[in-house]
Amino acid sequence: MSVVPPLIAVTYKWARRCAIALVGGTVILIGVAMIVLPGPAFIVIPAGLAILGLEFAWAKQWLNKIRATGGQMMDSAARYWPRKPQR
């Protein structure tokens, strides 16, 4: 049975945290660029927050707020534009 030295465990933890921060931050920056460029920014930005939410609590809280606001917006839009029955 091998025991992982504490230094390697800390190094792995920091490497994982840095990789998640780098990938998630890059996805968010691409999403912000898509606000003015053509692309689905409203999908990419929450995806970046979901990636960051794997490691950071503040990102998970932001994502939960976005989900709640998105749900409210969908309900509001459904009341404003009711669906027509299909024939």
C-alpha positions in Angstrom: 0.0 0.0 0.0 1.6 3.3 -1.1 1.1 6.5 0.9 1.2 9.7 -1.1 3.5 12.2 0.5 1.7 15.4 1.7 3.8 17.6 -0.6 2.5 15.7 -3.7 -1.1 15.9 -2.4 -0.9 19.7 -1.9 0.8 20.1 -5.3 -2.0 18.1 -7.0 -4.7 20.1 -5.2 -3.2 23.4 -6.3 -2.6 22.2 -9.8 -6.2 21.1 -10.1 -7.5 24.4 -8.7 -5.3 26.4 -11.1 -6.4 24.3 -14.1 -10.0 24.7 -13.2 -9.5 28.5 -12.7 -7.7 28.7 -16.0 -10.2 26.8 -18.1 -13.3 28.3 -16.4 -11.8 31.9 -16.7 -11.1 31.3 -20.3 -14.6 30.1 -21.0 -16.1 33.1 -19.2 -13.8 35.5 -21.2 -14.9 33.9 -24.4 -18.5 34.3 -23.3 -18.0 37.9 -22.5 -16.4 38.4 -25.9 -19.5 36.8 -27.5 -21.7 39.5 -26.0 -20.5 41.8 -28.8 -19.3 39.1 -31.2 -21.7 36.6 -32.8 -22.2 33.7 -30.6 -24.3 32.2 -27.7 -22.9 34.2 -24.8 -25.9 33.3 -22.7 -24.9 29.7 -22.8 -21.1 30.0 -22.6 -21.0 32.3 -19.6 -23.0 30.0 -17.3 -20.9 27.1 -18.6 -17.8 28.9 -17.5 -19.4 29.5 -14.1 -20.3 25.9 -13.8 -16.6 24.9 -14.5 -15.4 27.4 -11.9 -18.2 26.2 -9.5 -16.4 22.8 -9.3 -13.7 24.5 -7.2 -14.9 27.9 -6.1 -18.0 28.6 -3.9 -18.5 32.1 -5.2 -18.9 30.8 -8.7 -21.5 28.3 -7.6 -23.5 31.0 -5.9 -23.4 33.2 -9.0 -24.6 30.3 -11.1 -27.5 29.6 -8.7 -28.5 33.3 -8.9 -28.3 33.1 -12.7 -30.5 30.0 -12.7 -33.1 31.6 -10.5 -33.2 34.8 -12.6 -33.3 32.7 -15.8 -36.3 30.8 -14.4 -38.1 34.0 -13.5 -37.4 35.4 -17.0 -38.7 32.3 -18.6 -41.9 32.4 -16.5 -42.4 36.1 -17.4 -41.9 35.4 -21.1 -44.3 32.5 -21.0 -47.0 34.8 -19.5 -46.3 37.5 -22.0 -46.2 35.3 -25.0 -48.6 32.4 -24.4 -48.3 29.4 -26.6 -50.9 28.8 -29.2 -52.5 25.4 -29.3 -51.3 23.2 -32.1 -53.7 21.8 -34.6 
